[in-house]
Amino acid sequence: MNKLLLGPLLFAPLLACAATPSFDCAKASGAAETLICKDAALAALDNELATLYPKALANLSPEQLKTEKAMQRGWIKGRNDCWKAKDLRQCVEENYLPRITELQIKGGQLMVTTPVDYQCGNKVTLSTYFYNDAKLPAAVINLSEGDSQQQVLAYEVPSASGARYEGQNLSLFTKGDEASLERYGQPTLSCTEIPTKGN
């Protein structure tokens, strides 16, 4: 009987410490922060983000640093606004996962993949870096159209076949060496992978 009780007692200190996020729970404000202090999995996400954030800031210029700090403040506000959501926990988790992915990429915590290049229609080319080992699988899409250059971070979303990535005003669906590019307010473009030199 005593042996059976010993196992849970040994792990009790670990469980008690597990729900300690990066911020002081005594000063937690709002439903989101209160939940994070009670939920070990959310606290772990908070600690992961807190570890990644300074790494992402390390090599930024003063102007980039200012922008990134503003983005972080905006992200915290968005996370704390989860009290308005129907499912508080789901909302908080869904705020952490893409932000952690973004910081993993910005902080150089993931191996940079070889880009996959696509020709979309006559005028658009894409140079796309796929980060399948990120917290959320993601793609950094560098879009060129004439003199216009745009970079979009897109996250993988469920797809019946192939892979679909959604970012701000842009979706990319890939299957084999074919892809399709959807942009807000513009027609869908069919894309073909550009073979790398030597292939």
N, CA and C atoms as an extended XYZ file, in Angstrom:
597
Properties=species:S:1:pos:R:3:atomname:S:1:resname:S:1:resid:I:1 pbc="F F F"
N         0.833       -1.211        0.000 N   MET     1
C         0.000        0.000        0.000 CA  MET     1
C         0.868        1.261        0.000 C   MET     1
N         1.879        1.257        0.887 N   ASN     2
C         2.760        2.421        0.952 CA  ASN     2
C         3.505        2.642       -0.351 C   ASN     2
N         3.884        1.514       -1.020 N   LYS     3
C         4.612        1.630       -2.284 CA  LYS     3
C         3.741        2.275       -3.352 C   LYS     3
N         2.460        1.957       -3.329 N   LEU     4
C         1.554        2.531       -4.318 CA  LEU     4
C         1.415        4.040       -4.134 C   LEU     4
N         1.420        4.485       -2.902 N   LEU     5
C         1.269        5.912       -2.626 CA  LEU     5
C         2.551        6.689       -2.910 C   LEU     5
N         3.686        5.996       -2.823 N   LEU     6
C         4.972        6.666       -2.960 CA  LEU     6
C         5.157        7.291       -4.344 C   LEU     6
N         4.707        6.566       -5.394 N   GLY     7
C         4.865        7.077       -6.762 CA  GLY     7
C         4.253        8.452       -6.937 C   GLY     7
N         2.945        8.619       -6.671 N   PRO     8
C         2.332        9.941       -6.831 CA  PRO     8
C         2.979       11.018       -5.969 C   PRO     8
N         3.432       10.632       -4.753 N   LEU     9
C         4.043       11.625       -3.870 CA  LEU     9
C         5.378       12.119       -4.425 C   LEU     9
N         6.122       11.221       -5.073 N   LEU    10
C         7.402       11.622       -5.654 CA  LEU    10
C         7.221       12.669       -6.745 C   LEU    10
N         6.123       12.539       -7.495 N   PHE    11
C         5.898       13.455       -8.616 CA  PHE    11
C         5.147       14.720       -8.211 C   PHE    11
N         4.615       14.759       -7.008 N   ALA    12
C         3.843       15.927       -6.563 CA  ALA    12
C         4.640       17.224       -6.646 C   ALA    12
N         5.927       17.251       -6.211 N   PRO    13
C         6.677       18.511       -6.334 CA  PRO    13
C         6.848       18.946       -7.787 C   PRO    13
N         7.028       17.966       -8.692 N   LEU    14
C         7.178       18.310      -10.107 CA  LEU    14
C         5.907       18.942      -10.644 C   LEU    14
N         4.766       18.373      -10.280 N   LEU    15
C         3.494       18.908      -10.754 CA  LEU    15
C         3.242       20.300      -10.187 C   LEU    15
N         3.633       20.502       -8.946 N   ALA    16
C         3.423       21.810       -8.321 CA  ALA    16
C         4.260       22.880       -9.012 C   ALA    16
N         5.471       22.490       -9.460 N   CYS    17
C         6.360       23.451      -10.111 CA  CYS    17
C         6.032       23.631      -11.591 C   CYS    17
N         5.322       22.648      -12.166 N   ALA    18
C         5.121       22.646      -13.614 CA  ALA    18
C         4.340       23.863      -14.101 C   ALA    18
N         3.405       24.365      -13.300 N   ALA    19
C         2.567       25.476      -13.748 CA  ALA    19
C         3.133       26.819      -13.301 C   ALA    19
N         4.436       27.007      -13.489 N   THR    20
C         5.064       28.279      -13.151 CA  THR    20
C         5.489       28.965      -14.439 C   THR    20
N         4.725       29.934      -14.911 N   PRO    21
C         5.091       30.615      -16.155 CA  PRO    21
C         6.221       31.612      -15.925 C   PRO    21
N         6.554       32.370      -16.957 N   SER    22
C         7.672       33.319      -16.873 CA  SER    22
C         7.321       34.561      -16.064 C   SER    22
N         6.030       34.811      -15.876 N   PHE    23
C         5.621       36.006      -15.121 CA  PHE    23
C         5.207       35.621      -13.703 C   PHE    23
N         5.124       36.603      -12.835 N   ASP    24
C         4.779       36.399      -11.425 CA  ASP    24
C         3.276       36.176      -11.295 C   ASP    24
N         2.900       34.954      -10.902 N   CYS    25
C         1.472       34.627      -10.797 CA  CYS    25
C         0.770       35.432       -9.702 C   CYS    25
N         1.539       35.939       -8.742 N   ALA    26
C         0.933       36.779       -7.699 CA  ALA    26
C         0.433       38.091       -8.297 C   ALA    26
N         0.997       38.457       -9.451 N   LYS    27
C         0.588       39.700      -10.111 CA  LYS    27
C        -0.226       39.440      -11.376 C   LYS    27
N        -0.672       38.197      -11.546 N   ALA    28
C        -1.452       37.848      -12.745 CA  ALA    28
C        -2.707       38.699      -12.810 C   ALA    28
N        -2.975       39.235      -13.998 N   SER    29
C        -4.185       40.038      -14.167 CA  SER    29
C        -5.000       39.467      -15.316 C   SER    29
N        -6.271       39.303      -15.091 N   GLY    30
C        -7.151       38.825      -16.146 CA  GLY    30
C        -7.258       37.314      -16.193 C   GLY    30
N        -8.268       36.856      -16.916 N   ALA    31
C        -8.590       35.433      -16.990 CA  ALA    31
C        -7.493       34.628      -17.677 C   ALA    31
N        -6.871       35.188      -18.727 N   ALA    32
C        -5.855       34.443      -19.480 CA  ALA    32
C        -4.635       34.158      -18.608 C   ALA    32
N        -4.098       35.177      -17.939 N   GLU    33
C        -2.914       34.977      -17.103 CA  GLU    33
C        -3.229       34.075      -15.914 C   GLU    33
N        -4.416       34.204      -15.348 N   THR    34
C        -4.818       33.342      -14.231 CA  THR    34
C        -4.856       31.887      -14.678 C   THR    34
N        -5.392       31.642      -15.872 N   LEU    35
C        -5.453       30.280      -16.404 CA  LEU    35
C        -4.052       29.725      -16.646 C   LEU    35
N        -3.166       30.532      -17.206 N   ILE    36
C        -1.793       30.084      -17.484 CA  ILE    36
C        -1.115       29.647      -16.189 C   ILE    36
N        -1.378       30.348      -15.102 N   CYS    37
C        -0.785       30.009      -13.807 CA  CYS    37
C        -1.314       28.691      -13.250 C   CYS    37
N        -2.468       28.250      -13.730 N   LYS    38
C        -3.073       27.003      -13.238 CA  LYS    38
C        -2.872       25.835      -14.193 C   LYS    38
N        -2.414       26.105      -15.408 N   ASP    39
C        -2.347       25.088      -16.461 CA  ASP    39
C        -0.886       24.833      -16.832 C   ASP    39
N        -0.396       23.635      -16.503 N   ALA    40
C         1.021       23.318      -16.725 CA  ALA    40
C         1.418       23.418      -18.192 C   ALA    40
N         0.555       22.974      -19.092 N   ALA    41
C         0.891       22.997      -20.524 CA  ALA    41
C         0.992       24.433      -21.036 C   ALA    41
N         0.079       25.288      -20.610 N   LEU    42
C         0.130       26.695      -21.029 CA  LEU    42
C         1.329       27.407      -20.402 C   LEU    42
N         1.626       27.066      -19.145 N   ALA    43
C         2.800       27.659      -18.485 CA  ALA    43
C         4.077       27.259      -19.218 C   ALA    43
N         4.124       26.009      -19.705 N   ALA    44
C         5.294       25.547      -20.463 CA  ALA    44
C         5.433       26.335      -21.766 C   ALA    44
N         4.309       26.606      -22.431 N   LEU    45
C         4.347       27.417      -23.652 CA  LEU    45
C         4.842       28.828      -23.340 C   LEU    45
N         4.384       29.379      -22.217 N   ASP    46
C         4.809       30.723      -21.827 CA  ASP    46
C         6.319       30.769      -21.586 C   ASP    46
N         6.836       29.742      -20.917 N   ASN    47
C         8.278       29.692      -20.659 CA  ASN    47
C         9.072       29.513      -21.950 C   ASN    47
N         8.539       28.711      -22.866 N   GLU    48
C         9.216       28.520      -24.154 CA  GLU    48
C         9.299       29.851      -24.904 C   GLU    48
N         8.197       30.584      -24.903 N   LEU    49
C         8.180       31.884      -25.570 CA  LEU    49
C         9.151       32.854      -24.895 C   LEU    49
N         9.165       32.848      -23.566 N   ALA    50
C        10.043       33.763      -22.825 CA  ALA    50
C        11.519       33.467      -23.091 C   ALA    50
N        11.856       32.211      -23.363 N   THR    51
C        13.231       31.835      -23.698 CA  THR    51
C        13.590       32.281      -25.112 C   THR    51
N        12.636       32.153      -26.033 N   LEU    52
C        12.887       32.482      -27.438 CA  LEU    52
C        12.943       33.988      -27.700 C   LEU    52
N        12.157       34.755      -26.962 N   TYR    53
C        12.013       36.186      -27.247 CA  TYR    53
C        13.349       36.940      -27.250 C   TYR    53
N        14.194       36.810      -26.204 N   PRO    54
C        15.471       37.543      -26.244 CA  PRO    54
C        16.390       37.076      -27.374 C   PRO    54
N        16.292       35.806      -27.757 N   LYS    55
C        17.108       35.300      -28.868 CA  LYS    55
C        16.676       35.950      -30.175 C   LYS    55
N        15.373       36.168      -30.312 N   ALA    56
C        14.860       36.815      -31.525 CA  ALA    56
C        15.269       38.288      -31.582 C   ALA    56
N        15.451       38.916      -30.418 N   LEU    57
C        15.835       40.335      -30.370 CA  LEU    57
C        17.332       40.562      -30.571 C   LEU    57
N        18.121       39.517      -30.358 N   ALA    58
C        19.577       39.662      -30.245 CA  ALA    58
C        20.248       40.359      -31.426 C   ALA    58
N        19.828       40.070      -32.645 N   ASN    59
C        20.542       40.609      -33.812 CA  ASN    59
C        19.763       41.678      -34.565 C   ASN    59
N        18.806       42.292      -33.898 N   LEU    60
C        17.979       43.290      -34.573 CA  LEU    60
C        18.606       44.683      -34.506 C   LEU    60
N        18.343       45.479      -35.523 N   SER    61
C        18.759       46.885      -35.517 CA  SER    61
C        17.865       47.634      -34.526 C   SER    61
N        18.251       48.847      -34.102 N   PRO    62
C        17.406       49.607      -33.170 CA  PRO    62
C        15.969       49.782      -33.683 C   PRO    62
N        15.825       50.028      -34.976 N   GLU    63
C        14.481       50.219      -35.541 CA  GLU    63
C        13.682       48.920      -35.516 C   GLU    63
N        14.336       47.811      -35.875 N   GLN    64
C        13.678       46.500      -35.842 CA  GLN    64
C        13.319       46.115      -34.410 C   GLN    64
N        14.208       46.470      -33.479 N   LEU    65
C        13.983       46.176      -32.063 CA  LEU    65
C        12.722       46.878      -31.573 C   LEU    65
N        12.584       48.129      -31.948 N   LYS    66
C        11.407       48.916      -31.568 CA  LYS    66
C        10.130       48.265      -32.113 C   LYS    66
N        10.186       47.841      -33.378 N   THR    67
C         9.027       47.205      -34.010 CA  THR    67
C         8.686       45.890      -33.328 C   THR    67
N         9.712       45.078      -33.047 N   GLU    68
C         9.482       43.760      -32.440 CA  GLU    68
C         8.916       43.890      -31.030 C   GLU    68
N         9.403       44.873      -30.273 N   LYS    69
C         8.868       45.080      -28.917 CA  LYS    69
C         7.410       45.522      -28.975 C   LYS    69
N         7.080       46.346      -29.956 N   ALA    70
C         5.679       46.761      -30.133 CA  ALA    70
C         4.816       45.562      -30.514 C   ALA    70
N         5.360       44.687      -31.359 N   MET    71
C         4.628       43.478      -31.744 CA  MET    71
C         4.375       42.588      -30.533 C   MET    71
N         5.381       42.479      -29.653 N   GLN    72
C         5.227       41.640      -28.463 CA  GLN    72
C         4.159       42.210      -27.532 C   GLN    72
N         4.155       43.532      -27.372 N   ARG    73
C         3.115       44.156      -26.534 CA  ARG    73
C         1.730       43.890      -27.131 C   ARG    73
N         1.637       44.004      -28.457 N   GLY    74
C         0.371       43.733      -29.132 CA  GLY    74
C        -0.045       42.287      -28.979 C   GLY    74
N         0.948       41.382      -29.043 N   TRP    75
C         0.650       39.958      -28.875 CA  TRP    75
C         0.118       39.684      -27.462 C   TRP    75
N         0.766       40.255      -26.449 N   ILE    76
C         0.315       40.057      -25.059 CA  ILE    76
C        -1.116       40.564      -24.896 C   ILE    76
N        -1.407       41.719      -25.473 N   LYS    77
C        -2.769       42.265      -25.396 CA  LYS    77
C        -3.759       41.309      -26.063 C   LYS    77
N        -3.376       40.771      -27.223 N   GLY    78
C        -4.246       39.825      -27.922 CA  GLY    78
C        -4.481       38.565      -27.114 C   GLY    78
N        -3.411       38.050      -26.496 N   ARG    79
C        -3.554       36.859      -25.645 CA  ARG    79
C        -4.474       37.148      -24.465 C   ARG    79
N        -4.279       38.289      -23.841 N   ASN    80
C        -5.097       38.629      -22.677 CA  ASN    80
C        -6.548       38.909      -23.042 C   ASN    80
N        -6.795       39.252      -24.309 N   ASP    81
C        -8.174       39.458      -24.771 CA  ASP    81
C        -8.926       38.145      -24.969 C   ASP    81
N        -8.244       37.020      -24.746 N   CYS    82
C        -8.899       35.715      -24.892 CA  CYS    82
C       -10.051       35.530      -23.901 C   CYS    82
N       -10.130       36.380      -22.888 N   TRP    83
C       -11.260       36.268      -21.955 CA  TRP    83
C       -12.583       36.426      -22.702 C   TRP    83
N       -12.545       37.044      -23.869 N   LYS    84
C       -13.766       37.240      -24.658 CA  LYS    84
C       -14.145       35.988      -25.452 C   LYS    84
N       -13.203       35.050      -25.583 N   ALA    85
C       -13.423       33.875      -26.433 CA  ALA    85
C       -14.361       32.869      -25.770 C   ALA    85
N       -15.000       32.075      -26.606 N   LYS    86
C       -15.904       31.029      -26.114 CA  LYS    86
C       -15.117       29.980      -25.331 C   LYS    86
N       -13.938       29.601      -25.855 N   ASP    87
C       -13.068       28.623      -25.196 CA  ASP    87
C       -11.762       29.329      -24.830 C   ASP    87
N       -11.649       29.740      -23.584 N   LEU    88
C       -10.497       30.525      -23.123 CA  LEU    88
C        -9.188       29.779      -23.341 C   LEU    88
N        -9.145       28.513      -22.929 N   ARG    89
C        -7.892       27.757      -23.024 CA  ARG    89
C        -7.443       27.602      -24.475 C   ARG    89
N        -8.372       27.246      -25.337 N   GLN    90
C        -8.044       27.067      -26.754 CA  GLN    90
C        -7.521       28.367      -27.354 C   GLN    90
N        -8.153       29.464      -27.005 N   CYS    91
C        -7.732       30.770      -27.514 CA  CYS    91
C        -6.309       31.095      -27.065 C   CYS    91
N        -6.012       30.865      -25.787 N   VAL    92
C        -4.673       31.163      -25.262 CA  VAL    92
C        -3.630       30.302      -25.972 C   VAL    92
N        -3.909       29.004      -26.087 N   GLU    93
C        -2.961       28.102      -26.756 CA  GLU    93
C        -2.752       28.513      -28.214 C   GLU    93
N        -3.848       28.855      -28.889 N   GLU    94
C        -3.756       29.242      -30.301 CA  GLU    94
C        -3.063       30.590      -30.493 C   GLU    94
N        -2.930       31.370      -29.438 N   ASN    95
C        -2.133       32.597      -29.498 CA  ASN    95
C        -0.644       32.288      -29.340 C   ASN    95
N        -0.325       31.328      -28.466 N   TYR    96
C         1.077       30.999      -28.216 CA  TYR    96
C         1.746       30.307      -29.399 C   TYR    96
N         1.079       29.324      -30.006 N   LEU    97
C         1.743       28.474      -30.998 CA  LEU    97
C         2.311       29.247      -32.187 C   LEU    97
N         1.539       30.120      -32.849 N   PRO    98
C         2.142       30.853      -33.966 CA  PRO    98
C         3.214       31.851      -33.528 C   PRO    98
N         3.040       32.454      -32.358 N   ARG    99
C         4.049       33.421      -31.889 CA  ARG    99
C         5.364       32.704      -31.586 C   ARG    99
N         5.289       31.523      -30.980 N   ILE   100
C         6.505       30.746      -30.723 CA  ILE   100
C         7.186       30.390      -32.041 C   ILE   100
N         6.395       29.967      -33.019 N   THR   101
C         6.946       29.633      -34.340 CA  THR   101
C         7.659       30.834      -34.949 C   THR   101
N         7.015       31.983      -34.888 N   GLU   102
C         7.598       33.217      -35.433 CA  GLU   102
C         8.934       33.530      -34.764 C   GLU   102
N         8.986       33.386      -33.431 N   LEU   103
C        10.220       33.681      -32.698 CA  LEU   103
C        11.295       32.634      -32.969 C   LEU   103
N        10.895       31.369      -33.170 N   GLN   104
C        11.869       30.336      -33.536 CA  GLN   104
C        12.568       30.706      -34.841 C   GLN   104
N        11.781       31.188      -35.806 N   ILE   105
C        12.337       31.545      -37.109 CA  ILE   105
C        13.187       32.812      -37.003 C   ILE   105
N        12.646       33.848      -36.361 N   LYS   106
C        13.381       35.115      -36.238 CA  LYS   106
C        14.663       34.965      -35.431 C   LYS   106
N        14.630       34.095      -34.429 N   GLY   107
C        15.791       33.918      -33.556 CA  GLY   107
C        16.804       32.919      -34.078 C   GLY   107
N        16.559       32.379      -35.278 N   GLY   108
C        17.502       31.424      -35.860 CA  GLY   108
C        17.572       30.114      -35.109 C   GLY   108
N        16.462       29.703      -34.496 N   GLN   109
C        16.441       28.477      -33.704 CA  GLN   109
C        16.120       27.238      -34.537 C   GLN   109
N        15.815       27.438      -35.809 N   LEU   110
C        15.501       26.329      -36.707 CA  LEU   110
C        16.510       26.307      -37.845 C   LEU   110
N        16.794       25.109      -38.338 N   MET   111
C        17.701       24.994      -39.473 CA  MET   111
C        17.046       25.632      -40.691 C   MET   111
N        17.775       26.498      -41.359 N   VAL   112
C        17.236       27.159      -42.550 CA  VAL   112
C        17.221       26.148      -43.689 C   VAL   112
N        16.054       25.951      -44.243 N   THR   113
C        15.897       24.968      -45.303 CA  THR   113
C        16.307       25.566      -46.647 C   THR   113
N        16.524       24.697      -47.616 N   THR   114
C        16.767       25.160      -48.985 CA  THR   114
C        15.446       25.674      -49.537 C   THR   114
N        15.422       26.858      -50.114 N   PRO   115
C        14.138       27.384      -50.594 CA  PRO   115
C        13.608       26.591      -51.788 C   PRO   115
N        12.296       26.539      -51.872 N   VAL   116
C        11.623       25.969      -53.038 CA  VAL   116
C        11.089       27.155      -53.827 C   VAL   116
N        11.486       27.247      -55.084 N   ASP   117
C        11.080       28.377      -55.925 CA  ASP   117
C         9.940       27.966      -56.851 C   ASP   117
N         8.988       28.876      -57.006 N   TYR   118
C         7.835       28.629      -57.879 CA  TYR   118
C         7.673       29.783      -58.857 C   TYR   118
N         7.233       29.457      -60.050 N   GLN   119
C         6.780       30.454      -61.013 CA  GLN   119
C         5.261       30.396      -61.018 C   GLN   119
N         4.627       31.524      -60.713 N   CYS   120
C         3.164       31.592      -60.638 CA  CYS   120
C         2.670       32.534      -61.734 C   CYS   120
N         2.021       31.972      -62.735 N   GLY   121
C         1.609       32.799      -63.858 CA  GLY   121
C         2.847       33.350      -64.552 C   GLY   121
N         2.703       34.497      -65.205 N   ASN   122
C         3.826       35.075      -65.951 CA  ASN   122
C         4.692       36.007      -65.120 C   ASN   122
N         4.106       36.608      -64.068 N   LYS   123
C         4.788       37.723      -63.406 CA  LYS   123
C         5.232       37.461      -61.972 C   LYS   123
N         4.697       36.429      -61.327 N   VAL   124
C         4.959       36.233      -59.898 CA  VAL   124
C         5.915       35.060      -59.680 C   VAL   124
N         6.943       35.287      -58.882 N   THR   125
C         7.815       34.190      -58.450 CA  THR   125
C         7.801       34.133      -56.922 C   THR   125
N         7.921       32.928      -56.415 N   LEU   126
C         7.960       32.697      -54.974 CA  LEU   126
C         9.256       31.981      -54.630 C   LEU   126
N         9.898       32.420      -53.562 N   SER   127
C        11.015       31.688      -52.979 CA  SER   127
C        10.558       31.338      -51.565 C   SER   127
N        10.305       30.057      -51.334 N   THR   128
C         9.597       29.634      -50.127 CA  THR   128
C        10.462       28.734      -49.258 C   THR   128
N        10.571       29.103      -47.991 N   TYR   129
C        11.298       28.304      -47.003 CA  TYR   129
C        10.277       27.587      -46.127 C   TYR   129
N        10.325       26.261      -46.126 N   PHE   130
C         9.383       25.477      -45.333 CA  PHE   130
C        10.042       25.066      -44.020 C   PHE   130
N         9.380       25.381      -42.905 N   TYR   131
C         9.874       25.041      -41.570 CA  TYR   131
C         8.930       24.011      -40.951 C   TYR   131
N         9.155       22.740      -41.295 N   ASN   132
C         8.261       21.684      -40.817 CA  ASN   132
C         8.525       21.297      -39.370 C   ASN   132
N         9.686       21.686      -38.816 N   ASP   133
C        10.020       21.342      -37.433 CA  ASP   133
C         9.684       22.459      -36.450 C   ASP   133
N         9.044       23.505      -36.921 N   ALA   134
C         8.653       24.608      -36.030 CA  ALA   134
C         7.518       24.156      -35.113 C   ALA   134
N         7.248       24.949      -34.099 N   LYS   135
C         6.152       24.627      -33.171 CA  LYS   135
C         4.866       24.385      -33.954 C   LYS   135
N         4.587       25.269      -34.889 N   LEU   136
C         3.542       25.057      -35.893 CA  LEU   136
C         4.256       25.017      -37.237 C   LEU   136
N         4.073       23.974      -38.043 N   PRO   137
C         4.711       23.985      -39.362 CA  PRO   137
C         4.352       25.266      -40.111 C   PRO   137
N         5.360       25.866      -40.732 N   ALA   138
C         5.154       27.179      -41.347 CA  ALA   138
C         5.999       27.316      -42.602 C   ALA   138
N         5.699       28.353      -43.369 N   ALA   139
C         6.473       28.677      -44.563 CA  ALA   139
C         6.712       30.182      -44.597 C   ALA   139
N         7.941       30.569      -44.894 N   VAL   140
C         8.253       31.975      -45.144 CA  VAL   140
C         8.249       32.136      -46.659 C   VAL   140
N         7.291       32.911      -47.148 N   ILE   141
C         7.077       33.068      -48.587 CA  ILE   141
C         7.588       34.440      -49.019 C   ILE   141
N         8.596       34.434      -49.874 N   ASN   142
C         9.128       35.673      -50.451 CA  ASN   142
C         8.549       35.802      -51.852 C   ASN   142
N         7.671       36.773      -52.024 N   LEU   143
C         6.938       36.945      -53.278 CA  LEU   143
C         7.510       38.121      -54.052 C   LEU   143
N         7.815       37.889      -55.316 N   SER   144
C         8.306       38.957      -56.197 CA  SER   144
C         7.349       39.109      -57.364 C   SER   144
N         6.950       40.348      -57.615 N   GLU   145
C         6.083       40.653      -58.757 CA  GLU   145
C         6.555       41.974      -59.344 C   GLU   145
N         7.301       41.891      -60.446 N   GLY   146
C         7.898       43.105      -61.004 CA  GLY   146
C         8.878       43.696      -60.008 C   GLY   146
N         8.682       44.965      -59.667 N   ASP   147
C         9.552       45.636      -58.695 CA  ASP   147
C         9.073       45.452      -57.257 C   ASP   147
N         7.937       44.793      -57.088 N   SER   148
C         7.344       44.627      -55.758 CA  SER   148
C         7.878       43.368      -55.073 C   SER   148
N         8.265       43.529      -53.814 N   GLN   149
C         8.751       42.405      -53.003 CA  GLN   149
C         7.907       42.334      -51.737 C   GLN   149
N         7.545       41.128      -51.337 N   GLN   150
C         6.738       40.952      -50.131 CA  GLN   150
C         7.173       39.671      -49.435 C   GLN   150
N         7.251       39.711      -48.111 N   GLN   151
C         7.548       38.503      -47.339 CA  GLN   151
C         6.380       38.225      -46.402 C   GLN   151
N         5.898       36.979      -46.431 N   VAL   152
C         4.747       36.590      -45.613 CA  VAL   152
C         5.096       35.319      -44.846 C   VAL   152
N         4.791       35.310      -43.554 N   LEU   153
C         4.898       34.098      -42.749 CA  LEU   153
C         3.529       33.441      -42.757 C   LEU   153
N         3.471       32.215      -43.268 N   ALA   154
C         2.199       31.502      -43.389 CA  ALA   154
C         2.281       30.196      -42.601 C   ALA   154
N         1.176       29.848      -41.940 N   TYR   155
C         1.137       28.654      -41.104 CA  TYR   155
C         0.354       27.551      -41.798 C   TYR   155
N         0.826       26.305      -41.616 N   GLU   156
C         0.135       25.175      -42.227 CA  GLU   156
C        -1.213       24.973      -41.546 C   GLU   156
N        -2.226       24.747      -42.348 N   VAL   157
C        -3.577       24.485      -41.844 CA  VAL   157
C        -4.020       23.138      -42.403 C   VAL   157
N        -4.992       22.482      -41.746 N   PRO   158
C        -5.435       21.171      -42.229 CA  PRO   158
C        -5.872       21.220      -43.691 C   PRO   158
N        -5.497       20.176      -44.419 N   SER   159
C        -5.834       20.081      -45.839 CA  SER   159
C        -6.101       18.617      -46.167 C   SER   159
N        -7.102       18.361      -47.011 N   ALA   160
C        -7.463       16.986      -47.369 CA  ALA   160
C        -6.307       16.284      -48.079 C   ALA   160
N        -5.570       17.020      -48.902 N   SER   161
C        -4.388       16.468      -49.570 CA  SER   161
C        -3.408       17.609      -49.805 C   SER   161
N        -2.145       17.270      -49.984 N   GLY   162
C        -1.139       18.314      -50.139 CA  GLY   162
C        -0.963       19.093      -48.846 C   GLY   162
N        -0.433       20.290      -48.955 N   ALA   163
C        -0.227       21.146      -47.780 CA  ALA   163
C        -0.729       22.548      -48.097 C   ALA   163
N        -1.421       23.131      -47.135 N   ARG   164
C        -1.956       24.480      -47.313 CA  ARG   164
C        -1.390       25.384      -46.227 C   ARG   164
N        -0.899       26.545      -46.638 N   TYR   165
C        -0.319       27.523      -45.714 CA  TYR   165
C        -1.094       28.828      -45.843 C   TYR   165
N        -1.463       29.393      -44.697 N   GLU   166
C        -2.229       30.638      -44.711 CA  GLU   166
C        -1.494       31.716      -43.928 C   GLU   166
N        -1.343       32.877      -44.584 N   GLY   167
C        -0.734       34.042      -43.954 CA  GLY   167
C        -1.618       35.250      -44.194 C   GLY   167
N        -1.104       36.425      -43.889 N   GLN   168
C        -1.895       37.647      -44.036 CA  GLN   168
C        -2.198       37.911      -45.513 C   GLN   168
N        -3.481       37.838      -45.857 N   ASN   169
C        -3.977       38.108      -47.220 CA  ASN   169
C        -3.407       37.174      -48.286 C   ASN   169
N        -2.939       35.987      -47.868 N   LEU   170
C        -2.301       35.087      -48.825 CA  LEU   170
C        -2.461       33.635      -48.384 C   LEU   170
N        -2.707       32.745      -49.344 N   SER   171
C        -2.723       31.302      -49.090 CA  SER   171
C        -1.908       30.615      -50.169 C   SER   171
N        -1.156       29.602      -49.774 N   LEU   172
C        -0.378       28.810      -50.718 CA  LEU   172
C        -0.722       27.348      -50.499 C   LEU   172
N        -1.156       26.688      -51.581 N   PHE   173
C        -1.459       25.258      -51.528 CA  PHE   173
C        -0.415       24.540      -52.370 C   PHE   173
N         0.266       23.551      -51.782 N   THR   174
C         1.300       22.825      -52.521 CA  THR   174
C         0.968       21.341      -52.572 C   THR   174
N         1.267       20.739      -53.714 N   LYS   175
C         1.119       19.291      -53.875 CA  LYS   175
C         2.111       18.849      -54.939 C   LYS   175
N         3.102       18.055      -54.520 N   GLY   176
C         4.159       17.668      -55.444 CA  GLY   176
C         4.917       18.899      -55.903 C   GLY   176
N         5.110       19.029      -57.222 N   ASP   177
C         5.831       20.204      -57.735 CA  ASP   177
C         4.889       21.283      -58.260 C   ASP   177
N         3.616       21.154      -57.907 N   GLU   178
C         2.619       22.147      -58.304 CA  GLU   178
C         2.152       22.921      -57.072 C   GLU   178
N         1.668       24.117      -57.287 N   ALA   179
C         1.137       24.931      -56.186 CA  ALA   179
C         0.100       25.894      -56.743 C   ALA   179
N        -0.700       26.437      -55.849 N   SER   180
C        -1.600       27.524      -56.255 CA  SER   180
C        -1.505       28.626      -55.213 C   SER   180
N        -1.518       29.853      -55.697 N   LEU   181
C        -1.361       31.033      -54.855 CA  LEU   181
C        -2.654       31.833      -54.874 C   LEU   181
N        -3.195       32.067      -53.682 N   GLU   182
C        -4.399       32.889      -53.560 CA  GLU   182
C        -4.027       34.143      -52.786 C   GLU   182
N        -4.396       35.301      -53.345 N   ARG   183
C        -4.163       36.574      -52.661 CA  ARG   183
C        -5.469       37.341      -52.601 C   ARG   183
N        -5.645       38.049      -51.514 N   TYR   184
C        -6.889       38.788      -51.299 CA  TYR   184
C        -7.150       39.745      -52.459 C   TYR   184
N        -8.347       39.627      -53.035 N   GLY   185
C        -8.760       40.549      -54.090 CA  GLY   185
C        -8.112       40.310      -55.439 C   GLY   185
N        -7.405       39.177      -55.590 N   GLN   186
C        -6.736       38.895      -56.863 CA  GLN   186
C        -7.064       37.473      -57.315 C   GLN   186
N        -6.965       37.205      -58.619 N   PRO   187
C        -7.270       35.855      -59.102 CA  PRO   187
C        -6.248       34.837      -58.600 C   PRO   187
N        -6.690       33.596      -58.439 N   THR   188
C        -5.799       32.508      -58.039 CA  THR   188
C        -4.808       32.221      -59.163 C   THR   188
N        -3.550       32.021      -58.795 N   LEU   189
C        -2.506       31.717      -59.777 CA  LEU   189
C        -2.031       30.280      -59.616 C   LEU   189
N        -1.866       29.588      -60.737 N   SER   190
C        -1.256       28.259      -60.728 CA  SER   190
C         0.254       28.431      -60.756 C   SER   190
N         0.944       27.631      -59.957 N   CYS   191
C         2.393       27.765      -59.829 CA  CYS   191
C         3.072       26.432      -60.144 C   CYS   191
N         4.263       26.525      -60.693 N   THR   192
C         5.074       25.341      -60.978 CA  THR   192
C         6.437       25.524      -60.337 C   THR   192
N         6.912       24.459      -59.680 N   GLU   193
C         8.220       24.531      -59.039 CA  GLU   193
C         9.306       24.729      -60.089 C   GLU   193
N        10.223       25.635      -59.796 N   ILE   194
C        11.363       25.880      -60.682 CA  ILE   194
C        12.474       24.922      -60.267 C   ILE   194
N        12.908       24.036      -61.164 N   PRO   195
C        13.952       23.072      -60.776 CA  PRO   195
C        15.219       23.791      -60.325 C   PRO   195
N        15.864       23.241      -59.302 N   THR   196
C        17.126       23.829      -58.844 CA  THR   196
C        18.228       23.465      -59.825 C   THR   196
N        19.262       24.279      -59.864 N   LYS   197
C        20.374       24.025      -60.786 CA  LYS   197
C        20.997       22.676      -60.462 C   LYS   197
N        21.261       21.930      -61.512 N   GLY   198
C        21.859       20.609      -61.317 CA  GLY   198
C        20.829       19.507      -61.363 C   GLY   198
N        19.521       19.876      -61.309 N   ASN   199
C        18.453       18.865      -61.382 CA  ASN   199
C        17.902       18.786      -62.793 C   ASN   199
